[in-house]
Amino acid sequence: MFKKLKIEIFYLRQMILRYGFSPRYYLKYFKNKFLGAYFLKNLSKFESNKLDNFELHVLSQKSGLWMLAWALRSFLYHSGLSPKIIIHSDGTIDAQTARMFESKFSNLQVILKEDGDRIINERKDIPDTIKKYRMAKPFPIMELTDIYLLSNSDNVMLLDSDILFYKRPDEIIDFIQDKTNYDAIATCFSKGSDLNVNAEYANKYNLIEKGARKLISGIIVYKKEKLPLERFIEYFENTLDPANPFIEQAGWASLICQTNFKYLDEERYPVRGMPDQAVCKHYTSPRRHEVYADGIDKVRNIVDKKL
């Protein structure tokens, strides 16, 4: 409880002292942050009468479903695509909430954590060490293990729940429609982060030279066949810290950079800020207050008015 209070105080200080938000933004913040569950129950269904050849996967917690609903609606609206949507619960989404969220979108399924546990633990082709890593610290490692192991389509997209779309994502559409020669595309950040893998492994695949440390696992789209299971297992055999809070990002970076991949333009898919040409905005935790104070309502005004 004290930790949550400290976070709220931090966000309020950011809005007041750093960004100088006017009072109306505080009202929107509290409305979307604390009344989102109520609004979600009354949200109209986003209908689609088709199903494209790809899956969209998101790892989410129960408290983030209102934000996720608009991440999905904004992507579906601006892209015009109709994926099968798979939401992986981090363990906080109950069965009743899962069924309610499924009713808000066509082609959407929520995989409860206990179901994901059962399916993965029953697989004989997955080493026990990987299963133990996943169970020991399920979040955020599930964004790697569950999305990789429980995806089944030819094309797979990973999306963070804190990304809202404001323009047409042409690069993603072209990838899904096989209009590019790439095996994977992903967001990146020039600052980069450590991979925490054995030097021999990094050298084997030239990961540093390929810029693997730049990958950000906010948006990743890849061809399933280009990431065989042995590569997934090999990563876990070479990670130096399976409990690292960025284990999923390092894992995806190590896998994606073994393919014919391309990073999405940082000006169009930024991690920080929102340039004029930006397709979307990534509301990472230091700026999470913005998604509630401004982002959700801004997207609602675009999407709901044009549906």
N, C-alpha and C positions, 0 to 999 in steps of 0.2 A: 504493500500500500504506500509506504514512504517513497519507494523508488518511483512509482507511478506519479506521485505528487511532485517529485523533483523534476520529472520529465515535463509535466504540464507547466510548471513554473518556468522551465527553460524555454518552452515554446512561446509562452506569453511574453517573456522578456525579449525574445527574438522579434515578435510582432510589434511590440511597443518601442523598444529601444533601438533595435537595429534597422527595422524596415519601416517603422512609423505608420503601421496600418491604422486606418480610420476605424471608429467604433463599429461600423456595419460589418467589417471583416471579423470582429470578435464574435458577433452574433452568428455569422455563418459558420465560424469555426466550431462553436459549441453545438449548433444545430446538427452539422454533419458528423461531428466526432461522437456526440453522446446520444443523438436521436436517430442515427443511421439504421439501427436494427428495426425501428418502427417504420421508417420510410421504406425500407427494403421489402417488408411484408406487403406493402401496398403498391409496389412497383409493377408497372405493366410488363407483360412478357415481350421479349425481343424475338420476333418470329422470323423463321427462315424456311423456305420450301425447297431448299437444295442442300447438298452435302458435298463439300470439296474434298479432294484427296489429301487431307492433312489433319493432324491433331494439334490442338493448342493446349499446352499444359501449364498449370499454375499451382504453386505451393502456397497455401493460405491458412491463416488462422481465423477463427470465428469473428473476432473483433474487427477484422479487416474486410469483411464481405461487402459492406456498403461501398468502400473505395474500390474493391475488385469489380463490383457490378458495373461501375462507370469506366474502369479500365477496359473491360470486355466490350461494353456497349460502344465506347468511342472507337475501339479498334474495328469492330464489326461494321459500324456505320461508315467509317472513312475508307476502309479497305474494300467493302463489298464482298468479302470472302465469307464462306460458311464452313468453318472447320467443325470437327467433333471436338468439344471442349471437355477437358478432363481437369477437375479441381482435386488436388491432393490435400487432404486435411493434415495439419501438423499434429493432430491429436485433440484439438479443442472444439472441432465441429461435431456436434451430435447428429444422430440420425434424423431427427425431426427438422433441424435447421438445414441439413443436407437436402432433404426432399423439397423444402420450401425454396431453396436456392435453385434447384434443378427446374422448378416450375417457372423460373423467370427467363429462361433461354431455351430455344430449340437446340437439340443435339448436345446437351450438357449433362455430364455425369460427375458426381462427387464420389471420390474413393476415400472412405473413412480410413483412419490410420490403422485400425485393427484389421481391416481387410487387406490393406497393403502389406502389413506385417505377415499375415497368413500366406499370401500369394508368394511373396519373396522368400520367406523362410522355407516354403515347400519346394522351391526350385533346387534341383540337384546340381545344376551347372554353375551355381554361385558359391564361391568359397565361403566357409564359415567366418573367416576373418572379416569379410565385407559385411556380413550380416551382423556381426558383433559391433563393428564400427557404427553401423546405422542405428542399432538399438541403444548403444551407449550414449549417443548424443544426436538424437534424431533431427533436430533443427540446427543448422541449415543443410546438413548432409543429404536430406531427402530430396532437395532440389536437384541433386545429381543422381542419386541411386534410384529413386522412385520414378522420376521422369524418364531416365534412360531405360530402366527395366520394365516399366509398365506401359511404354508407348508401343504402338503396333502399326502405324501408318507409314507410307513411303516417305512422307515429309513430316517433320516434327518441329513445332515451335515452342520455345520456352519463353514465358513472359512473367516479369515481376508484377506483383499486384499493385505497385505504386507508380505505374506508368500510365499517363493519360494521353490520348491521341487527339491532335487538333488539325491534322492535314492527312491527305492520302499517302500511305506508306508504299510508294511505287516500288522500292527495292524489294520489299517483302512480297508484294503481289507478283512481281516478275519472277521471283524465285519459286513461288508456289506454282506458277503457271509454266514452269520450265522454259523461261525466256532468258536464262543465264547459263553459263557453263560452270558455275561454282557448285561445290558440294555443301557449303555452309556459309552463312553470313552471321555477324554478331556485332553488338555494340562494343565500344572500346573507350578507354580514357587514357590520354597520353602519359599521365603520371605513373600508372602501372602499380603492381603489387607483387610480392614474392610468390613463387610457385610452390616452394617447400617440397621439392622432389630431389631424388638422387641426381648428382651431377652426370653420371653415366646415362641415365634416362633422358635428361634434358639434352645432352649432346647427341644421343642416338637420333632424336627427331628434330634437332636444331631449334628447340623451342625458344631459346632466348633470341636467336637471330630472326626468327619469324615473328617476334613481338608478342609472344604468348602472355607476357606479364601485363599487356595492355587490355586484355579481354575483360569485359564487364558482363556478368551473366544477367543483364536486364532483359535483353532480347537476343535469343539465339534461334536460328532456323537452320535445319540440317537435313540431309538425306540419310535416312536410317541405315541403309546398306553400307554407307561409307564409314560407319563407326561400329565395326564388329565387336562382339562380346570380348574377345581376347584382348583388345585394346583397352577396354573398360577395366578388365581384371588387372592388366599390366600396370595401369595407373596406380591402383591401390597397392600393388606390390612395391611401388617406388615412392609413394608419398611418405614424407618424413613426419607428418603431424596430422593424423586422421581426425583429431579433435579441434583442428584449427577453425575459427569462425568463418574463414573464407575457403573451406575445403571444397565446396561445390564450384566456386569460381575457378580455383586452381585446376580442378578436375576437368571441367568443361574446356578450359584454355588448353590443357594438355591434349585433349582429344580433338578439339576443333582444329588446332594447328597441325595436326597430322593429315589434314585433308586439303583439298584445293579450296581455300576459304578466302573471304574478303571481309574486312572490317567496314561497317557502316560509317559514313561520314559523320564526324563528331558535330559538325554544324547542323546537320539534319536530325541526328539522333543523339543529342547532348546528354551528358551525365550531370553537368552543372549549367545553370542558367537556361535561357530559352531564346536563342537567336531568332531573327525574323523568319528565317527559312526552316526553322525546326518543325519536324513532323510531330514530335511528341515531347513531353516533359517528364523526366524521371524525378519523382519527389522522394529522394532518399531521406533517411531518418533525420539528418540535421535540418532538412527543410520540409519535414513531414507536415508541419502546421499549414503550409501553403496549400496542400491538397484539400484540406478541410475548409480553410478560410477563403479560398478562391477557385481552385482547380475543379472541384466537383460541380459547383454551380455554373462555372463557365462552360464545361462540357455539356451539362444538362441543357443549357440555353441553345447550344448548337444542335445536339442530337434530337432532343424531344420536339423541337419546333419543326424539324424537317422530316420526321418519321411519318 
